[in-house]
Amino acid sequence: EEAGNSNLIMLLNTAIYPFLAAVLLTLLLGKVNKKLAPIGLAAGFIAGLVLIHTGLNLPPSKALDFLTVTVLLGLAVSLIETTHLSDKAKMSIGLIALLISFYLLLNPVLKHQSQTISVAWALAAAAITAIISGLQKLGASERYSHAPALSLVVVAAVTAPVVSIGGSLLLGQLLGVFAASMGGLVLIQRFVWNTSSTSAVTLGSFILAGLLAQAHVLADLPIWTMLAAYLAPTANIILNWFMKEDGTVISTIKASLPQILVSATIAGLSLWSVWPESSLY
């Protein structure tokens, strides 16, 4: 009975509450301005973070605490992208924000080696995230696209068990929180407001890439598993060059299917590589 209650609480905190928070806020904010949709994702993830990471410190002091800063930086960049600033200015602001985000997320652990290592990790992670996120939005339709956002949901959902079993149940749960929050936003954008969900891709990339980087640095998961997981959306990027979503559900499914297959394959191989020799119990 106690195990059943624990599993129910875990499910509520990891999936249900973040999903509901994202759905409700995205629904309400859409009545004001649909460009504010990323706030729904931010609220859903923060809700899950507070529920799961019971030792959360504000102001941040430990690596996981800085996820709150990551959310705020990603949200700020997402909202700046809706302004009339030049593309070069937006890209520069986004890259600087990513650099700061990764440095804060990883430095509490990497600083024991050297500050140079922390900065090098932050630079590499920021560059990869900026490139993948930029390419996803470049090939997306401003009105109909949901595959880019769904690709992040898929990566988080299939990687969560790998991270949970391979090194950190907490980070695995947070990946589940992200998948639920982003999934809730996409559902509202698609079926209620009938508009693209690409406005949340920037914030989603900040959070997802940050969690995967922490899974390697904090939980010692193999770097190839986390890097392969995050590079999986290139399948979606390549397909966008040949097929555009037209607003129908079937076109979104077709655009997302290669991504799902690639991510599931990577997750399967990763799970096999990290599966412990002893019983999980």
Backbone as numpy.savetxt, mean C-alpha at the origin, in Angstrom:
# Nx Ny Nz CAx CAy CAz Cx Cy Cz
-12.59 -21.64 22.62 -13.42 -20.43 22.62 -12.55 -19.17 22.62
-11.48 -19.20 23.43 -10.59 -18.04 23.48 -9.89 -17.83 22.15
-9.50 -18.95 21.51 -8.86 -18.85 20.20 -9.82 -18.28 19.17
-11.09 -18.70 19.25 -12.10 -18.17 18.33 -12.31 -16.69 18.51
-12.34 -16.24 19.76 -12.50 -14.81 20.04 -11.31 -14.02 19.54
-10.10 -14.56 19.71 -8.90 -13.87 19.24 -8.90 -13.74 17.73
-9.31 -14.81 17.05 -9.38 -14.76 15.58 -10.41 -13.75 15.10
-11.54 -13.67 15.81 -12.58 -12.70 15.44 -12.07 -11.28 15.62
-11.41 -11.02 16.73 -10.86 -9.68 16.99 -9.81 -9.32 15.94
-8.97 -10.30 15.60 -7.95 -10.06 14.58 -8.59 -9.72 13.24
-9.64 -10.46 12.88 -10.35 -10.19 11.63 -10.98 -8.81 11.63
-11.61 -8.45 12.73 -12.26 -7.14 12.83 -11.23 -6.01 12.70
-10.12 -6.14 13.43 -9.11 -5.08 13.43 -8.33 -4.99 12.13
-8.14 -6.15 11.49 -7.33 -6.20 10.28 -8.11 -5.85 9.03
-9.36 -6.25 8.97 -10.12 -6.10 7.73 -11.40 -5.29 7.86
-12.25 -5.64 8.81 -13.60 -5.07 8.85 -13.58 -3.59 9.24
-12.97 -3.26 10.35 -12.98 -1.86 10.80 -12.25 -0.92 9.82
-11.06 -1.28 9.33 -10.41 -0.41 8.34 -11.24 -0.26 7.07
-11.85 -1.37 6.62 -12.70 -1.32 5.43 -13.86 -0.37 5.63
-14.55 -0.48 6.76 -15.70 0.38 7.03 -15.28 1.84 7.15
-14.16 2.10 7.81 -13.69 3.49 7.96 -13.40 4.09 6.60
-12.72 3.33 5.73 -12.39 3.83 4.39 -13.65 4.05 3.56
-14.58 3.09 3.62 -15.81 3.20 2.84 -16.64 4.40 3.27
-16.86 4.56 4.56 -17.71 5.63 5.06 -17.12 7.01 4.76
-15.81 7.15 5.00 -15.21 8.46 4.78 -15.11 8.79 3.29
-14.78 7.81 2.47 -14.74 8.03 1.02 -16.12 8.41 0.50
-17.14 7.76 1.04 -18.52 8.04 0.65 -18.91 9.47 1.01
-18.57 9.89 2.22 -18.93 11.23 2.69 -18.13 12.31 1.97
-16.82 12.09 1.82 -15.97 13.10 1.19 -16.29 13.27 -0.29
-16.78 12.19 -0.93 -17.15 12.28 -2.33 -18.26 13.27 -2.58
-19.10 13.50 -1.56 -20.18 14.48 -1.70 -19.63 15.91 -1.68
-18.45 16.07 -1.09 -17.83 17.39 -1.03 -16.95 17.61 -2.26
-15.99 16.70 -2.44 -15.07 16.78 -3.58 -14.43 15.41 -3.78
-14.59 14.82 -4.92 -14.08 13.47 -5.16 -12.56 13.42 -5.14
-11.90 14.56 -5.24 -10.45 14.60 -5.16 -9.95 14.32 -3.74
-10.86 14.36 -2.77 -10.48 14.11 -1.37 -10.53 12.63 -1.02
-10.80 11.78 -2.00 -10.94 10.34 -1.75 -9.76 9.71 -1.01
-8.49 10.12 -1.29 -7.37 9.50 -0.58 -7.46 9.64 0.94
-8.20 10.62 1.43 -8.36 10.77 2.88 -9.07 9.55 3.45
-9.98 8.95 2.67 -10.66 7.73 3.11 -9.69 6.59 3.31
-8.75 6.43 2.38 -7.71 5.41 2.52 -6.85 5.68 3.74
-6.46 6.94 3.92 -5.63 7.31 5.08 -6.34 7.00 6.38
-7.63 7.32 6.45 -8.40 7.07 7.68 -8.52 5.58 7.97
-8.78 4.78 6.93 -8.90 3.35 7.12 -7.61 2.73 7.62
-6.48 3.14 7.03 -5.21 2.57 7.44 -4.82 3.01 8.86
-5.02 4.28 9.16 -4.69 4.77 10.50 -5.55 4.07 11.55
-6.82 3.84 11.23 -7.72 3.13 12.16 -7.17 1.74 12.46
-6.77 1.02 11.41 -6.21 -0.31 11.61 -4.89 -0.27 12.34
-4.05 0.71 12.04 -2.76 0.85 12.70 -2.92 1.05 14.20
-3.86 1.91 14.58 -4.11 2.18 16.00 -4.63 0.93 16.71
-5.51 0.19 16.03 -6.10 -1.00 16.65 -5.09 -2.14 16.79
-4.21 -2.29 15.80 -3.28 -3.42 15.79 -1.99 -3.10 16.53
-1.43 -1.94 16.26 -0.16 -1.56 16.89 -0.47 -0.84 18.20
-0.74 -1.62 19.24 -1.19 -1.05 20.52 -0.10 -0.23 21.20
1.14 -0.41 20.78 2.23 0.38 21.38 2.58 1.60 20.56
1.65 2.08 19.75 1.91 3.24 18.90 2.23 4.48 19.74
3.33 5.12 19.40 3.76 6.32 20.11 3.56 7.56 19.25
3.02 8.58 19.83 2.89 9.89 19.18 3.42 10.95 20.15
4.45 11.69 19.77 5.16 11.65 18.48 5.91 10.34 18.28
6.18 9.98 17.01 6.81 8.69 16.71 8.20 8.57 17.32
8.53 7.36 17.76 9.87 7.11 18.29 10.47 5.82 17.74
9.60 4.85 17.37 10.06 3.58 16.82 9.69 3.49 15.34
10.28 2.50 14.68 10.12 2.39 13.21 8.66 2.34 12.79
7.86 1.49 13.44 6.45 1.35 13.05 5.65 2.61 13.35
6.07 3.37 14.35 5.36 4.61 14.68 5.38 5.59 13.51
6.45 5.54 12.71 6.61 6.50 11.62 5.69 6.19 10.43
4.93 5.11 10.51 3.92 4.87 9.47 2.88 5.99 9.45
2.64 6.59 10.61 1.71 7.73 10.65 2.25 8.90 9.82
3.56 9.12 9.89 4.18 10.19 9.09 4.12 9.84 7.61
4.33 8.57 7.30 4.23 8.11 5.90 2.86 8.40 5.33
1.82 8.10 6.10 0.45 8.35 5.65 0.23 9.84 5.40
0.68 10.68 6.32 0.50 12.13 6.18 1.27 12.67 4.98
2.51 12.20 4.78 3.29 12.65 3.63 2.64 12.20 2.32
2.21 10.94 2.26 1.57 10.44 1.05 0.27 11.17 0.76
-0.49 11.48 1.80 -1.75 12.19 1.63 -1.49 13.61 1.12
-0.48 14.27 1.68 -0.14 15.62 1.25 0.25 15.64 -0.23
1.07 14.68 -0.64 1.49 14.61 -2.05 0.30 14.31 -2.95
-0.60 13.43 -2.50 -1.80 13.10 -3.29 -2.65 14.35 -3.53
-2.82 15.16 -2.50 -3.63 16.37 -2.64 -2.91 17.43 -3.47
-1.59 17.50 -3.35 -0.81 18.44 -4.16 -0.92 18.10 -5.64
-1.03 16.81 -5.96 -1.14 16.38 -7.35 -2.42 16.87 -8.01
-3.40 17.28 -7.22 -4.65 17.79 -7.79 -4.60 19.29 -8.05
-3.49 19.94 -7.67 -3.36 21.38 -7.86 -2.82 21.69 -9.26
-2.60 22.98 -9.51 -2.13 23.42 -10.82 -0.62 23.61 -10.88
0.10 23.04 -9.95 1.56 23.09 -10.00 2.05 22.36 -11.25
3.25 22.69 -11.68 3.82 22.03 -12.85 4.12 20.57 -12.52
4.17 19.74 -13.57 4.47 18.33 -13.37 5.84 18.14 -12.73
6.80 18.96 -13.12 8.14 18.85 -12.56 8.12 19.14 -11.06
7.37 20.14 -10.65 7.28 20.49 -9.23 6.61 19.36 -8.44
5.55 18.81 -9.01 4.84 17.71 -8.34 5.76 16.49 -8.17
6.51 16.17 -9.22 7.43 15.04 -9.16 8.51 15.26 -8.12
9.03 16.48 -8.06 10.09 16.79 -7.10 9.58 16.68 -5.67
8.39 17.22 -5.43 7.79 17.16 -4.09 7.54 15.71 -3.70
7.01 14.92 -4.64 6.73 13.52 -4.37 7.98 12.73 -4.04
9.06 12.97 -4.78 10.31 12.23 -4.56 10.93 12.61 -3.22
10.90 13.88 -2.88 11.44 14.33 -1.59 10.64 13.73 -0.44
9.31 13.73 -0.59 8.45 13.15 0.45 8.71 11.65 0.62
8.91 10.93 -0.49 9.23 9.51 -0.42 10.56 9.28 0.27
11.53 10.10 -0.05 12.86 9.98 0.56 12.76 10.16 2.08
12.03 11.18 2.51 11.86 11.42 3.94 11.12 10.26 4.59
10.07 9.79 3.92 9.27 8.70 4.47 10.10 7.45 4.70
10.84 7.03 3.68 11.64 5.80 3.81 12.77 5.97 4.83
13.34 7.15 4.87 14.41 7.38 5.85 13.88 7.21 7.27
12.72 7.80 7.54 12.13 7.71 8.88 11.69 6.28 9.21
11.18 5.56 8.22 10.71 4.19 8.45 11.86 3.23 8.72
13.00 3.44 8.08 14.09 2.47 8.13 15.25 2.88 9.03
15.43 4.17 9.24 16.58 4.64 10.00 16.65 4.11 11.44
15.51 3.96 12.17 15.62 3.43 13.53 16.34 2.09 13.63
16.33 1.31 12.55 17.04 0.03 12.54 18.40 0.17 11.85
18.43 0.82 10.70 19.66 0.89 9.90 20.71 1.83 10.49
20.29 2.75 11.37 21.26 3.70 11.93 22.34 3.00 12.74
22.07 1.78 13.19 23.08 1.03 13.95 24.23 0.60 13.05
24.01 0.60 11.73 25.09 0.32 10.78 25.79 1.63 10.43
25.04 2.57 9.86 25.57 3.91 9.59 24.47 4.75 8.96
24.62 6.06 9.05 23.66 6.96 8.42 23.73 6.85 6.89
24.91 6.53 6.39 25.07 6.38 4.94 24.18 5.25 4.42
24.13 4.13 5.17 23.28 3.01 4.79 21.81 3.42 4.80
21.40 4.18 5.82 20.01 4.63 5.91 19.63 5.49 4.71
20.50 6.43 4.36 20.22 7.33 3.24 20.21 6.55 1.92
21.16 5.61 1.76 21.22 4.82 0.53 19.94 3.99 0.35
19.49 3.36 1.43 18.24 2.58 1.37 17.07 3.49 1.01
17.00 4.65 1.65 15.90 5.58 1.40 15.89 6.04 -0.05
17.07 6.35 -0.59 17.17 6.80 -1.98 16.71 5.70 -2.95
17.19 4.48 -2.73 16.85 3.38 -3.63 15.35 3.08 -3.58
14.80 2.99 -2.36 13.38 2.68 -2.20 12.50 3.79 -2.79
12.89 5.05 -2.56 12.12 6.18 -3.08 12.11 6.19 -4.60
13.26 5.90 -5.21 13.35 5.89 -6.68 12.47 4.80 -7.28
12.53 3.59 -6.72 11.73 2.48 -7.24 10.24 2.78 -7.10
9.85 3.29 -5.93 8.43 3.60 -5.68 7.93 4.69 -6.62
8.73 5.73 -6.80 8.33 6.84 -7.67 8.15 6.37 -9.11
9.05 5.50 -9.58 8.97 5.01 -10.96 7.73 4.15 -11.17
7.51 3.17 -10.28 6.36 2.28 -10.42 5.05 3.05 -10.31
4.95 3.92 -9.31 3.74 4.71 -9.12 3.47 5.62 -10.31
4.53 6.27 -10.80 4.38 7.17 -11.95 3.93 6.44 -13.20
4.51 5.26 -13.45 4.13 4.48 -14.63 2.69 3.98 -14.54
2.26 3.63 -13.33 0.88 3.17 -13.17 -0.11 4.27 -13.54
0.16 5.47 -13.09 -0.76 6.58 -13.37 -0.63 7.08 -14.80
0.56 6.91 -15.39 0.80 7.40 -16.75 -0.10 6.70 -17.76
-0.29 5.39 -17.57 -1.09 4.64 -18.53 -2.54 4.49 -18.15
-2.96 5.17 -17.08 -4.33 5.00 -16.58 -5.28 6.06 -17.14
-6.53 5.68 -17.22 -7.57 6.61 -17.64 -8.00 7.46 -16.45
-8.08 8.77 -16.64 -8.46 9.67 -15.54 -9.91 9.46 -15.13
-10.69 8.80 -15.96 -12.11 8.62 -15.63 -12.47 7.19 -15.22
-11.83 6.20 -15.87 -12.32 4.84 -15.70 -11.38 3.89 -14.94
-10.11 4.22 -14.80 -9.13 3.23 -14.33 -9.28 2.87 -12.85
-9.30 1.56 -12.61 -9.27 1.03 -11.24 -8.19 -0.04 -11.09
-7.68 -0.55 -12.20 -6.66 -1.60 -12.15 -5.40 -1.17 -11.40
-4.90 0.07 -11.56 -3.70 0.46 -10.81 -3.90 0.38 -9.29
-5.04 0.88 -8.81 -5.31 0.80 -7.37 -5.53 -0.64 -6.93
-6.25 -1.41 -7.76 -6.49 -2.82 -7.43 -5.19 -3.62 -7.42
-4.22 -3.21 -8.24 -2.94 -3.94 -8.25 -2.26 -3.84 -6.89
-2.39 -2.69 -6.23 -1.81 -2.52 -4.89 -2.56 -3.37 -3.87
-3.88 -3.47 -4.04 -4.69 -4.32 -3.16 -4.24 -5.77 -3.28
-4.05 -6.22 -4.52 -3.66 -7.61 -4.77 -2.29 -7.90 -4.15
-1.33 -7.00 -4.37 0.02 -7.19 -3.82 -0.04 -7.30 -2.30
-0.77 -6.39 -1.66 -0.85 -6.41 -0.20 -1.54 -7.67 0.30
-2.64 -8.07 -0.37 -3.42 -9.22 0.10 -2.64 -10.52 0.00
-1.94 -10.73 -1.11 -1.22 -12.00 -1.28 0.11 -12.02 -0.53
0.65 -10.84 -0.23 1.93 -10.77 0.49 1.73 -10.85 2.00
0.54 -10.49 2.47 0.28 -10.50 3.92 0.58 -11.85 4.57
0.11 -12.99 3.99 0.45 -14.28 4.60 1.94 -14.58 4.59
2.64 -14.16 3.53 4.08 -14.39 3.43 4.80 -13.67 4.57
4.44 -12.41 4.78 5.09 -11.63 5.83 4.71 -12.15 7.21
3.45 -12.52 7.39 2.98 -13.02 8.69 3.70 -14.30 9.08
3.84 -15.22 8.13 4.48 -16.51 8.42 6.00 -16.38 8.40
6.51 -15.51 7.53 7.96 -15.41 7.36 8.69 -14.59 8.38
8.00 -13.68 9.08 8.77 -12.87 10.01 8.01 -11.99 10.97
6.87 -11.43 10.55 6.20 -10.47 11.41 4.68 -10.53 11.22
3.99 -11.02 12.23 2.53 -11.05 12.19 1.97 -9.64 12.16
2.61 -8.72 12.88 2.13 -7.34 12.93 2.17 -6.69 11.55
3.30 -6.81 10.85 3.40 -6.23 9.51 2.47 -6.93 8.53
2.29 -8.24 8.71 1.35 -8.97 7.87 -0.07 -8.46 8.06
-0.44 -8.20 9.31 -1.77 -7.63 9.59 -1.91 -6.25 8.98
-0.85 -5.45 9.05 -0.92 -4.09 8.49 -1.05 -4.12 6.97
-0.47 -5.12 6.34 -0.69 -5.29 4.90 -2.15 -5.63 4.63
-2.75 -6.43 5.51 -4.17 -6.73 5.40 -5.02 -5.48 5.61
-4.62 -4.65 6.56 -5.32 -3.37 6.80 -5.28 -2.51 5.55
-4.11 -2.43 4.93 -3.99 -1.63 3.71 -4.87 -2.17 2.60
-4.85 -3.50 2.40 -5.67 -4.11 1.34 -7.15 -3.83 1.57
-7.60 -3.94 2.82 -9.01 -3.70 3.12 -9.38 -2.23 2.90
-8.52 -1.32 3.32 -8.79 0.12 3.19 -8.82 0.54 1.72
-7.80 0.11 0.96 -7.76 0.46 -0.45 -8.91 -0.20 -1.21
-9.23 -1.43 -0.84 -10.35 -2.11 -1.47 -11.66 -1.39 -1.24
-11.86 -0.89 -0.03 -13.07 -0.13 0.27 -13.17 1.13 -0.56
-12.05 1.83 -0.70 -12.04 3.06 -1.50 -12.39 2.75 -2.96
-11.78 1.69 -3.52 -12.03 1.34 -4.92 -13.50 1.00 -5.14
-14.10 0.27 -4.22 -15.51 -0.09 -4.35 -16.41 1.15 -4.43
-16.14 2.12 -3.57 -16.96 3.34 -3.57 -16.71 4.14 -4.84
-15.46 4.27 -5.23 -15.14 5.03 -6.44 -15.76 4.39 -7.68
-15.78 3.06 -7.70 -16.29 2.36 -8.89 -17.81 2.29 -8.94
-18.43 1.89 -7.82 -19.85 1.57 -7.87 -20.76 2.69 -7.34
-20.20 3.66 -6.64 -21.03 4.76 -6.13 -20.77 6.03 -6.94
-19.49 6.43 -7.01 -19.17 7.68 -7.69 -18.85 7.49 -9.17
-18.62 6.24 -9.59 -18.34 5.94 -10.99 -17.23 6.81 -11.55
-16.13 6.88 -10.79 -14.97 7.65 -11.22 -13.70 6.87 -10.93
-12.61 7.24 -11.56 -11.34 6.53 -11.41 -10.84 6.57 -9.96
-10.15 5.51 -9.56 -9.57 5.47 -8.21 -8.06 5.70 -8.23
-7.55 6.20 -9.36 -6.11 6.42 -9.45 -5.62 7.54 -8.54
-6.54 8.38 -8.04 -6.13 9.46 -7.14 -5.53 8.92 -5.84
-5.82 7.64 -5.53 -5.30 7.04 -4.30 -4.03 6.23 -4.52
-3.56 6.13 -5.78 -2.40 5.30 -6.07 -1.14 5.86 -5.41
-0.98 7.17 -5.39 0.21 7.76 -4.78 0.28 7.44 -3.29
-0.80 7.72 -2.56 -0.82 7.40 -1.14 -0.67 5.90 -0.92
-1.34 5.10 -1.73 -1.23 3.65 -1.61 0.20 3.18 -1.81
0.91 3.79 -2.74 2.30 3.41 -3.00 3.19 3.77 -1.82
2.96 4.92 -1.21 3.70 5.32 -0.01 3.56 4.25 1.07
2.33 3.84 1.34 2.06 2.91 2.45 2.57 1.51 2.12
2.19 0.98 0.94 2.55 -0.39 0.59 4.06 -0.56 0.49
4.73 0.34 -0.22 6.18 0.23 -0.36 6.87 0.36 1.00
6.34 1.23 1.86 6.91 1.38 3.20 6.79 0.11 4.00
5.64 -0.56 3.94 5.44 -1.81 4.68 6.35 -2.92 4.15
6.50 -3.01 2.83 7.35 -4.05 2.26 8.82 -3.81 2.60
9.24 -2.55 2.60 10.62 -2.23 2.98 10.86 -2.59 4.45
9.89 -2.29 5.30 10.04 -2.63 6.71 10.02 -4.15 6.92
9.27 -4.86 6.09 9.22 -6.32 6.22 10.60 -6.92 6.00
11.39 -6.32 5.11 12.75 -6.81 4.89 13.69 -6.36 6.00
13.66 -5.08 6.32 14.63 -4.53 7.26 14.32 -4.91 8.71
13.02 -4.87 9.08 12.64 -5.17 10.46 12.43 -6.65 10.70
11.84 -7.34 9.73 11.46 -8.74 9.94 12.39 -9.72 9.23
13.41 -9.21 8.55 14.43 -10.06 7.90 13.87 -10.97 6.82
12.79 -10.57 6.16 12.33 -11.35 5.02 13.29 -11.12 3.85
13.49 -12.13 2.99 14.41 -11.97 1.86 14.03 -10.76 1.00
15.03 -10.00 0.63 14.76 -8.78 -0.14 14.13 -9.10 -1.48
14.48 -10.26 -2.08 13.93 -10.58 -3.40 12.42 -10.79 -3.33
11.93 -11.32 -2.20 10.48 -11.57 -2.10 9.71 -10.25 -2.03
10.23 -9.30 -1.27 9.56 -8.02 -1.12 9.68 -7.18 -2.40
10.85 -7.23 -3.02 11.05 -6.46 -4.25 10.19 -7.02 -5.38
10.17 -8.35 -5.49 9.34 -8.98 -6.53 7.87 -8.66 -6.33
7.44 -8.66 -5.06 6.03 -8.35 -4.77 5.69 -6.94 -5.24
6.57 -5.98 -4.98 6.25 -4.60 -5.35 6.40 -4.35 -6.85
7.27 -5.12 -7.51 7.45 -4.95 -8.96 6.37 -5.66 -9.77
5.56 -6.49 -9.10 4.50 -7.22 -9.79 3.54 -6.31 -10.57
3.23 -5.09 -10.09 2.32 -4.22 -10.86 2.82 -3.84 -12.25
4.09 -4.17 -12.57 4.54 -3.91 -13.94 3.71 -4.69 -14.95
3.12 -5.82 -14.52 2.22 -6.56 -15.41 1.02 -5.70 -15.78
0.49 -5.00 -14.80 -0.63 -4.08 -15.03 -0.20 -2.90 -15.90
1.00 -2.41 -15.66 1.52 -1.26 -16.42 1.66 -1.62 -17.90
2.24 -2.78 -18.18 2.44 -3.21 -19.57 1.10 -3.42 -20.27
0.14 -4.04 -19.57 -1.17 -4.29 -20.17 -1.89 -2.99 -20.50
-1.66 -1.96 -19.68 -2.31 -0.67 -19.92 -1.90 -0.05 -21.25
-0.74 -0.43 -21.75 -0.30 0.09 -23.04 -1.13 -0.47 -24.19
-1.73 -1.64 -23.99 -2.46 -2.31 -25.06 -3.97 -2.30 -24.87
-4.42 -2.18 -23.63 -5.85 -2.25 -23.37 -6.24 -1.23 -22.30
-7.20 -0.40 -22.61 -7.67 0.61 -21.67 -9.01 0.20 -21.07
-9.20 0.54 -19.81 -10.50 0.30 -19.18 -11.52 1.27 -19.77
-12.74 0.79 -19.97 -13.76 1.62 -20.59 -14.95 1.90 -19.67
-14.79 1.59 -18.41 -15.87 1.85 -17.46 -16.71 0.64 -17.13
-16.50 -0.47 -17.85 -17.24 -1.69 -17.55 -16.46 -2.55 -16.56
-17.19 -3.35 -15.81 -16.56 -4.23 -14.83 -15.66 -5.25 -15.52
-16.11 -5.76 -16.65 -15.34 -6.79 -17.35 -13.99 -6.26 -17.83
-13.94 -4.99 -18.24 -12.66 -4.42 -18.68 -11.70 -4.28 -17.51
-12.23 -3.97 -16.33 -11.38 -3.87 -15.13 -10.85 -5.24 -14.74
-11.70 -6.26 -14.86 -11.28 -7.64 -14.54 -10.18 -8.07 -15.51
-10.37 -7.80 -16.80 -9.36 -8.18 -17.79 -8.04 -7.46 -17.54
-8.12 -6.18 -17.14 -6.92 -5.40 -16.89 -6.20 -5.86 -15.63
-6.93 -6.44 -14.68 -6.36 -6.83 -13.40 -5.91 -8.29 -13.37
-6.45 -9.12 -14.26 -6.18 -10.56 -14.20 -4.69 -10.92 -14.31
-3.94 -10.34 -15.28 -2.51 -10.67 -15.33 -1.78 -10.31 -14.04
-2.14 -9.18 -13.46 -1.55 -8.76 -12.19 -1.83 -9.78 -11.09
-3.05 -10.26 -11.03 -3.44 -11.25 -10.01 -2.63 -12.53 -10.18
-2.48 -13.00 -11.42 -1.74 -14.23 -11.68 -0.27 -14.08 -11.32
0.33 -12.96 -11.70 1.74 -12.71 -11.40 1.96 -12.62 -9.90
1.12 -11.84 -9.22 1.27 -11.66 -7.78 1.06 -12.96 -7.02
0.07 -13.75 -7.44 -0.20 -15.03 -6.78 0.97 -15.99 -6.95
1.58 -15.98 -8.14 2.74 -16.85 -8.38 3.92 -16.44 -7.51
4.18 -15.14 -7.46 5.28 -14.62 -6.63 5.04 -14.95 -5.17
3.79 -14.75 -4.72 3.46 -15.02 -3.32 3.61 -16.50 -3.01
3.21 -17.37 -3.94 3.34 -18.80 -3.73 4.80 -19.22 -3.57
5.65 -18.72 -4.46 7.08 -19.02 -4.37 7.69 -18.46 -3.09
7.27 -17.24 -2.74 7.79 -16.61 -1.53 7.36 -17.38 -0.29
6.10 -17.82 -0.27 5.60 -18.57 0.88 6.35 -19.89 1.04
6.62 -20.53 -0.08 7.39 -21.77 -0.05 8.79 -21.53 0.51
9.41 -20.39 0.15 10.79 -20.12 0.58 10.89 -19.74 2.06
9.83 -19.17 2.62 9.90 -18.72 4.02 9.19 -19.67 4.98
8.53 -20.72 4.45 7.77 -21.61 5.31 8.70 -22.30 6.32
8.39 -22.23 7.60 9.28 -22.81 8.62 9.29 -24.33 8.57
10.42 -24.91 8.97 10.53 -26.36 8.98 9.68 -26.98 10.09
9.59 -26.26 11.21 8.79 -26.75 12.32 7.34 -26.37 12.14
6.45 -26.92 12.96 5.03 -26.62 12.87 4.78 -25.16 13.19
3.79 -24.56 12.50 3.43 -23.16 12.77 2.84 -23.01 14.17
2.37 -24.10 14.75 1.74 -24.04 16.06 2.75 -24.35 17.18
